[in-house]
Amino acid sequence: MGPKKSAGKKGAAPENGGEMDADAKAKMYMLTCQSLQVQLAERTEDASKAMAEKRELKVRVAQIQKDFEEEQEQTFEMRQDMTRQYKGMQEELLSRINKLEETIQDLNDMLAEADVKHEKVLKEKNAIIQLKDEEISELKSKMDDMSEEFGEMLRETLEKMRERIEISSGNFDGPDMPIQQRMEELKHQD
């Protein structure tokens, strides 16, 4: 900026605050203009630098925003993929659980059916065993009866044979000689 104008004396020198002549004014205006041009150039350069930095910051902000959006999109896609996988695994596990529960129910039904059949077979077996035991008892009883009858018949037969032998032997030797003595005699003779 130029020097201050003072409302001083008219004849005073321009250095002392007097009035300047036209050349001095022109020179002063010229210097002021150059000074303003330098300032303008500096400010223009500063403004250009600021604009360049602003553009650079905008580019960086845009890049950061783009990176952020890409990261957000990747995160969203990963989350969707993980959710899809989770749901798929959950459905698969539920399916397996349902199949296993059906298998368990089928096996329980088969076990219950086998238990019923086993009980039925046991009852039938026990009934057959009881019938066979009764049949064996009856047969034993019949055998005992038949054995007694046979024993009785055998005794009767032996008794009758003894009587006949005694009668027959009495005809050969005499009335008092038993058959055993007679056999003993026959043995000694040989």
Buried (B, 14 or more C-beta within 10 A) or exposed (E): EEEEEEEEEEEEEBEEBBBBEEEEEEEBEEEEEEEEEEEEEEEEEEEEEEEEEEEEEEEEEEEEEEEEEEEEEEEEEEEEEEEEEEEEEEEEEEEEEEEEEEEEEEEEEEEEEEEEEEEEEEEEEEEEEEEEEEEEEEEEEEEEEEEEEEEEEEEEEEEEEEEEEEEEBBEEEEEEEEBEEBEEEEEEEE
